[in-house]
């Protein structure tokens, strides 16, 4: 009888957990985004921007929405770290690709990196959210400019669920909308990428 109750309790209390990887070039604002997500959804102050340094390896954050846990893996964006990105593809349930909308000079490098991510066989069927960050800066590329550059690549996504959104990770503008979009797509995509279960 104890075993039955233990099993039922475990079933009722466990959460669906989805892994979301945050990718992009260095200085795109990935860690700032993760800190803002934690701040919005956990109600705790994130690291102040001046204390956020370049990610070497991995930063992680977890937020719960209803009975679902989203675990974010913020991976380093320096060129020499791009080779480790693919090690996370098979386990991830969604990809967030952050673009520094102020950095026009590295746009070609961003395109190449993004294309190498979305054409990898291991991300087949995974929702992809591109965030044009730093929209609070007057000189930032606007959404129509970003879409013009990345729409030709997006055609390669085929059946993947994808979206481009403008955000300011620093101020938080658009961040909740981005996570809400992810949450809905993760729920829809459970057949292709089932969640893991955690207590």
Secondary structure as UniProt FT lines:
FT   HELIX           2..13
FT   STRAND          15..23
FT   TURN            26..27
FT   HELIX           30..42
FT   HELIX           49..51
FT   STRAND          58..65
FT   TURN            66..67
FT   STRAND          68..75
FT   HELIX           79..81
FT   HELIX           82..85
FT   HELIX           86..88
FT   TURN            89..91
FT   STRAND          94..100
FT   TURN            101..102
FT   HELIX           104..106
FT   HELIX           107..118
FT   HELIX           121..123
FT   TURN            124..125
FT   STRAND          127..133
FT   TURN            135..136
FT   TURN            138..139
FT   HELIX           143..154
FT   HELIX           155..157
FT   TURN            158..159
FT   STRAND          162..166
FT   TURN            169..172
FT   HELIX           175..188
FT   TURN            189..192
FT   STRAND          196..198
//
